[in-house]
Amino acid sequence: MIVALIVACEIGFWVLLAAGLAFRYLLRMPRTGLALLLCEPVLEVVLLVVTAWDLRNGAEPNWTHGLAALYIGYTVGHGHRTVKWLDGHAAHRLDGRPLVRPPRYGLARARHETRVWLGTVVAAAVAAALLQLAIWYIGDPGRVTSLESWRSTAWRAAGIHGLIALTYWLWPKKTPSGGAGQDAGTDREKAVR
């Protein structure tokens, strides 16, 4: 049941996102589009409530409950960035606005990758907190080993992502010589801020 709900939430995420962007740019109804985009966190609340209800009704804690916590964590850590990125692409394709790309070279790229990694740290923290709450809620150390393994999986993913982000600081990609391929995305990113 939980896996089906996770799949439904993921499908719902993309349906709400597509509908929100369509209302915003194709139908020129930005408020309705924004309202649809703001409904997306409701999906995670539903998943959280159903997962807690499932555990309360005596379901054996297993990998599906851990996956639900990681899914919610990912949405909290990266959902806003994902929506913003897709909104930028929709604005470019459907409204003719310039496309803002992340920086591709040097320290600007390293800072960008660090911000993305911080989203993964937030995702791991949210998932770990939800899993710890579930562990306390169940209260039986013999039944929560799968939840504990998911907690370490969340932090392991954040650690691996952190190592990848660190490589951008240690070995920054250099701008091609001669000005060809200059990173215009950096200037546009500064203008957006």
N, C-alpha and C positions, 0 to 999 in steps of 0.2 A: 504494500500500500504506500509506503513512504517513497519508494523509488518512482512509482507512478506519479506521486504528487510532485517530486523533484522535476520529473520530465514535464509535467503540466505547468509548473512554475517557470521553467525555462522557455517553454513554448509561449506561455502568457507574457513573459518578459519581451520576447521578440515581437509578438502581436501588438502589445501596447506601444512598444517603441516604434514600430512601423506605422501604426495608426496615429500616434502623436506627431511623428514627423510629416505624415501625409496631411493631417489637419493643419499643421503649422506652415508648410511650404506649398503644397499643391492646392489646398482649399482656402489658403490665406486666412485661417482662423487660429492665430497664435495662442490665444487664451485657452481654447479648447484643446489644442495640441499640448500646451503646458500642463493642463489638468490631467490629460491622459498619461503624460510622462511622470507626473507626480503620483499617479496610482500604482506605479511599479513597486514601491516598498511594501504595499499591502500584500503582495504575493509572498514576500518573505515572512511577514507577520502570520499569514495563514499557514505557511510551512512550519513555522516555529510552534504555533498553537497545536497543530495536528500532531507534530512529533511529540510534544509534551503530553498530549491527550493519549497517544498511543502507548507511551511509557507508563502513564498513570493507570491505564487499563490492564497493566500486567504484561505488556509485550516484552519479550526477551531483548535486551539491548544488543544490537548487532551493527554490522557495517552500514546499514541504511541510515541509522540514526547519526552515525559519525559523518556520513556523506552529507546529510541534511545540514549539520553544523558547519561543515566546510563550505557548502553552497551558500549559506547565509553569510558566512564570513567573507567569502569572495565578493558577494554582492555589496556588502558594506564597504569593503576595501577598494573595489575597482568599479562598482556599478556607475558611480557618478562620472568617472573618467571615460568609461565606455560610452555612456549616453552622450557626453560632451563631444567625444571624438566622432561618433556617428552623426550628431547634429551638425558638426562642422562640415562633414562630407555632404550631408543633405543640403545644407545652405549653399555649398559650392555647386553641386549638381543642379539643384532645383531653383535656386535664387540668384545664381551668378556671383556670389560672394567669393573673395579669394580664399583659397584653401590654406589653412595654417598647418604646417607640418612641424613635427618636432625637429630640433636641431640634429644634424647628422655628424658633426665633427667637434673635436676638442672638449673643453671643459663644459661647454653648454650641453653637450650630449651626456656627459657624465652626470651633471646636475639633473637632467631630465630622467635618466635611468634610475637615479637615486630616489626621485619623487615617486616613480612607478614602484620601486622596491618598498618604499614606505607604505604604499597601498597594500602590498602583500603582508607587511608586518601587521598592519591594522586587521587584515583578513585573518591572519593566524591568531591574533589576540582575541578577536571576537569568537572565532571557532573554539579556541581553547577555553574561553570563559563559558560558552554555552555547553561545551562538553563537561567542564568541571561542575557546572550547575546540575547537569544531568546525573553525574556521578554522585553528587551529594544527595540528589533527589531519590535515587535508587537506594543508596545507603548499604548496598551489599557488595563488599570488595570482590567476591567471587563472580559476580555477574557483570562487572564493568570493564573487564580487560580489553574488549574490543573498542570501547570508548577511549580508554587510555592510549591505545595504539594510534587512534585517529588524532589525538591531541599531539602526539609526537610527530605524526605525519605532517600536520599543519606547520609546526616549527621547523621541521626538516625542509619543507618546501620554501619557507621564508629564508632559511639559511642558504640554500642553493641559489635562490634568486639574489640574495645579498652578495654572494661570491661573483655572480655574473655581473651585477652592477659595479662591484669593485674593480673588475677588469677594465671598465671604461675610464676609471680614474688612473689605474696603473699603466695602461697602454691606450691612451686616447687616440682615436683615429684622426689623422692629420688631414687638413684641408688640401685638396689637390692643388698643385702649383700652377701658376699662370692664371689664376682666377676662374678657370673653367670649373664648373660644378660648385661654385661658391654656395655656401649654406644660406640661402635667402630665408629659410624657415626660422632662423635665429632672429633676424630682424623683425619678421612678422610676429614671432612669439613675444618679443619685447613690446611691440606695438599693442598687442592684445592685452597684455598685463596692464 
